[in-house]
C-alpha cells in the first residue's frame, strides 16, 4: 500500500510541475521566447550536470526522458532529476 501511494504521489508531483510550467508560459507576454529560453537553459543545465556531475555524485545520462524533462521544465526539471536521484 505504501509503495502504491508513493508512486502515485511522485507521478502527481511531476504532473503538477508540468502544469505549473505550462501555466507560467501561457501567462507570459512573450510566450515563445520564454519557452525557448526555459528549454535552452534546462538542456544546458542537464549537459553541465552530465559533464561535471561526478563531483557531486550524480551524472545523469543524456537519454530521451532526461532531455524531455529538462527541455519542458527547464532548470527546475534538471534539479528535480537530481533530487529524485538522491531522495528515491
N, C-alpha and C positions, 0 to 999 in steps of 0.2 A: 504494500500500500504506500509506503513512504517513497519508494523509488518511482512509482507511478506518479505521485504528486510532485516530486522533484522534477521529473522530466516535463510535465505539463507546465509547471511554473517557469522553467527555463525557456520553453517554447513561447509562452505568453510574454515573457520579458523581451525576447527578441522581436516578437510581433509589435509590442508597444514601442520599442526603439525605432523600428521601421516606420510605424505610423507617425511618431513624433518628427522624424526627419522629413517625411513627406508633407506634414502639416507646415513645418518651418519653410520648406521650399515653396509651397504653394502660397504662403503669405509674404514672401519676399518680393520686393518690387521688381528685381531683375532675376527672374527665376532661372533662366538658362545659365547665366553667369554664376549664380550661387550653386547650382547643381554641378557645373563643370569644376568650379573651384573646390567644392567639397570632395568630388571624386578624385581630382588630381592630388589633393593633399592627403587623402586617405590611401591612395595607391603608393604615393611617395613614402608615407609613414610605414606602410607594410614592407616596402622594399628596404627601407633603412632598418627596420626590425629584423628582416630576413638576413641582411648582411652583417649587422652588428649585434644581433640578439644573443650570441654566445656569451657576451659579457654579463647579461642578466639571467641567463639560463633558459631562454626560450627563443628559438629561431624558427618561426613558422615556415612551412613550405609555401611556395607560390602556386597553390592549387586553385582550381576554378572557384571553389567555395570561398576560400580566403580572399581571392580577388573580388568576388561579388560582394562579400560583406564590407570590405574596405572601400569598394567603389560606390556602394549605395549609402553606407553610413558615414563614410569619411574617417577622420581621425578617431571619433568615438567608437567606430566599428573595430578599428585596429586595437584600441585599448580594451574593448570587450573581448576580443580574441585572446589577448594576453591575460586578462582577468579570468576568463573561462579556463585557461590552461592551469593557472595557479589555484583556483578555487574548486576545480572539479577533480 
